[in-house]
């Protein structure tokens, strides 16, 4: 697997802290802001590239700002 393929790979939500330094609960909260979660049996995964796109899009900053007012 190339570095680019690894970057775009799906990450298990339960391994989020180790893989992307965000808690699993944060990843689940981001799913409410557009991050897609993929279930395979009991395991739940998210895309590393979709997470990066969501963070850089500014959607989360706007949502957090609105929730504090």
N, C-alpha and C positions, 0 to 999 in steps of 0.2 A: 504494500500500500504506500503510495507516495505521500509526501507531506501535505499536498493540497487535498488529496482524498481524505486523509485523516482529519484535516481541519473541517471538512464538510460532513464528516461522519455523524451519525446519531449518537447521542450520549445518554446513558441511563440517568434518569432523574435522581436516583439514589446515590449516584457517583458524582453529582454536580459539584460538590464542594472540592473534591480532588481534581476534577477535570477543568472547571471554569471558575473556581473560587467563589461560587454563589451557593447558598443553602438550597436544598431541595424545596423548601417552602417558598423561597423567593422565585424559583423557576415556576412553581405552580401558580403563584400570584401573577407572574408575567403572562401566563396562559390566558388570563382574563383581559390582557391588553394586546392580544394578537399572536402570541407565541403558540404554535401548534404543538400539541403533545400526541405522540403515537403510541398506542397500546399494542403489545404483542403478548398475549396471555396475561399474566399479572404484571409484567414489566412495562414501564412507561419510559419513553424516550423523547428527546427533543433534538433539534438540529442546531449544531454549534453555529453554522452560518446564519440561520434564521435569528438566533439569539443576538448575534453581532449586529445584524441589520436592524433589529428592534431597538437595541440600545443606541445605535448611531442615528436612528430616525428622529429622535427627540420625543417620541410618543410617551415614553415613561416619564420624562421630566415634566411634560405638560400635565400628565395624569396626577403626578405627585403634587404639583403646584396647586391644582384644582382641589385635591382632597384636603389640603391644609387650610383652605379658606373657608 
